[in-house]
């Protein structure tokens, strides 16, 4: 009673981006019918259908659009997601059309970081708190640099950490002036902490 045409069976999308799939519906029945389009196997929040139903006369055709947009969060896991495109006939519900497709969700790397100041009274060193907001495990390189070349860091070499999905960690470090000042009041020495996620964003 119904023919469904797509431009392919395998699709790919990166979280945060939009995938639009044109759909052609043809009423092959003998009379007017109402058809409903839906997608099964994908998260509800990922899918939009415009329109989701048609009233078609015999032999009449219509076009719709299936829009898939996974959010750019760790919940949109990278990998292959089988899904089905289903067209239901309202007048003959036992004669539905289903097409099996595969959606490949691409990987993205995104980490969030913040500095936590040292607390000498509690004997806590300075820390960098890192949260993996990617949809795959992430490797992050953390380094320190004195803008005036007046400070020493422990550890002195960049440190590399690996985070599982949605995992957070703290990287500790110590910083001290290279020389002691015998006169004068307080002095401030700016420095940077750089984070580079493999294949992803960089923060300073």
Secondary structure by P-SEA (a helix, b strand, c coil): cbbbbccccbbbbcccbbbbbbbbbbccccccbbbbbbcccccccccccccccccccccbbbbbbbbbbccccccccccbbbbbbbbbbcccccbbbbbbbbbbbbbbbbbbbbbbbbbccccccbbbbbbbccccbbbbbbbccccccccccccccbbbbbbcccbbbbbbbbbbbccccccccbbbbbbbbbbbcccccccc
